[in-house]
Amino acid sequence: MRRFLVLAAMVALFASPLTARAAEPGMTLSVDSVQLIAKVVVKVDVTFTCQPRTIPEPPWRTWFEMPMFYLQIQQAVGKQQAAAAAEADFDGDALCDGLPHSLTITAVADGSGPPFRKGPAAMKVSGYATYMLENTETWEQHWVTQSATTGWTQVKLGN
């Protein structure tokens, strides 16, 4: 019966949307600040929440698999484009507890393009907290993913 309940919970998680709603567990994400440093470094402070992983009964086991945030930022500079991207890993076991946490993501401008400048830019931040459920007797596996994204939004670089 317990295995049935675990499997039913996994089916419900897979059937739900990946971005969180107020009544459903999942991940939330907001951008607190964006800072341009020396025209080549962009620091983005985010606040996020994610839910703890399910701790199943044996023979099932579970673990987080590379929880991370991904930052993309682009800006038109004349007829060229300044761009940067970065990843920031985090400890899902420590930070996916349903409470808000802050994280800074730092991206360096792509050296093949121009540096950033003060003014508007397009930015997207996405977060993922994925864990695996595995049966150590049958080797059946299920992935459970929480995610959130800001989507492409306009931000202002500089003061």
Secondary structure, DSSP 8 states (H G I E B T S, - for coil): -HHHHHHHHHHHHHHS-SS--TTS---EEEEEEEEEETTTEEEEEEEEE--------TTEEEEE---EEEEEEEEEETTEEEEEEEEEE--HHHH-SSS-EEEEEEEEB-TTS----SEEEEEEEEEEEEEEEEETTT--EEEEEEEEE--SEEEEE--
